[in-house]
Amino acid sequence: MDITIAYQRALQKYHLKYLALYHALREGILNGSFASGTRLPSTRDLAVMYGISRGSVKEAYDMLLAEGYIDSAVGRGTFVMEQTAVLPDKSLIKQQNQNSPVVKQKAPALSAWGQRIMQIERERNLQPSPASATNRDSAQQPLISFQAGEVVLEGSSQIAWKSAMTAAGKDLQKPSADATTAPVSGDEWLREAICHHVGRTRGITATPDQVVLCSGSMEVITLLSQLLIHEQDRIVLENPCYSGIYRAVTASGGQIHAAEMDQHGIVPQDWDSKLLFVTPGRQFPTGAVLPLTRRQHILQWAASKGAWIIEDDYDSEFRWAGRPIEPLKALDRTECVIYVGSFSKSMFSSLRLGFAILPVELAQALTAAKRLYDPLPPARLEQRALARFMMRGDYVRHVRRMTRIYRSRYDVFQRGIQQLSELFHWHQNDCGLHAYAIWKQESAQYHHLMQTAQFYGVTWRDAADYQLTPGPPSACFIFAHLTEQQIVEGFNRLRQAWDHIKNQ
């Protein structure tokens, strides 16, 4: 099974591998990340996952067994014993903090805009960003778009989702389900399910009152920008980065500082800033995975500056090899990291549900800001259905199924990439639903190819939209929504478009 525990954080404290593994597993059991009856990996599998010896794993398991945290039997496996805590208990967290004193981040210093929201919660209108259009010539063949497309549920996932929707509808028809009293922060069941899921898969300890649900991750990012950014504040963004983040920061009065990047992601520096937006699990758009040492440097910077880090973990569910490095939120000891996630990619495109995990004080401010836009929680039916979908284990099964499907499409995509090696330098990665490439030929030829490819019926995203400063032409190819046959045909058309240009 796939599990994530705070092993690296424990290793920093306890130094010995077996002792760090024992404490990381014990913490996961006590805070409810591993529910009673959860089957733990074998000593061999866990040793491979964390690069330690089977002897160290066995010693950690023996300690947990002796203290009654787990039960083990030959031929049956190792299981978590019943514990009293189901979700993180505040008294337990307080006791752990007393044993390991840390300096907590102070209450959020809201912007003037955020303070006005907290006082009178007055309305404010935002101008929507214009949608990008694709200008295509009137080609006869159907368009193959590597830009974006609708991802839908299929097979057993669709059946399970329909069942969850039906049950959710019955829940919300009960007399006690009064919409006017529903929490603006989101469905209670779903916030609890999210806590359990991120604890199990991402090593993040959270309670439901730290979770706020919004209509997609961009609503979370926009509201947080308005709450935390003062006029003329210097805000650190990755370069390149998602254009929506740039617009949200600029609209809130922030001054952009474009951070240096290399093949491993953002390069930590002593930035003169109080806020950093970062995508460490898989940098957008390059796909770079931030190494553990850099994650630690970023956390040290935030602690020294009293800064906030907004961690956008936008498509961490899908990996083709290896295990994910613990997110910044799992390594955070000063509560300076705000973790942002979404279900739009892991479920289906029209399910506009995002969430933030953040300190309780800031969660209250975010909820107050959200109330301006949604006085009543939106998508209550979908929220309750997703809660049931997750609690029944259907979500985990769905992600595993889609990982197999997307992996097959990714393999076909990789073979197609080889046809264009003379044109693009591709950034290799082992996760995510898109690929990033830098153009190797002359700049004018890149734009010529984009126009010619449209005539042949194939398009992709121009990554110049994500660059904060001028850079070489680059491209993003999104493949998850396409069939294997469409991916092959798309690369064939790209090759035809390039051959047409060369023969002119």
ABEGO torsion letter per residue (X at the ends): XBBBBBAAAAAAAAGBAAAAAAAAAAAAAAAGABBBGBBBBBAAAAAAAAGBBAAAAAAAAAAAAAAGABBBBBGAEBBBBBBABABBBAAAAAAAAAABBBBBBBBBBBBAAAAAAAAAGBBBBBBBBBBBBBBBBBBABBBBBAABBBBBBBEAAAAAAAAAAAAAAAAAABAABBAAABBAAEBAAAAAAAAAAAAAAAGBBBBAAABBBBBEAAAAAAAAAAAABBBGBBBBBBOBBBAAAAAAAAAAGBBBBBBBBBAAEBBBBBBBBABBBBBAABBOAAGBBBBAAAAAAAAAAAAAAGBBBBBBBABAABBABEBBBBBAAAABAAGABBBBBBAAAABBAABBBBBBBBBAAAAAAAAAAAAAABABBBGAAAAAAAAAAAAAGAAAAAAAAAAAAAAAAAAAAAAAAAAAAAABBBBBBABEABBBBBBABBAAAAAAAAAAAAAAGBBBBBAAAABABBBBBBBBBBAAABBAAAAAAAAAAAAAAAAAAAAX
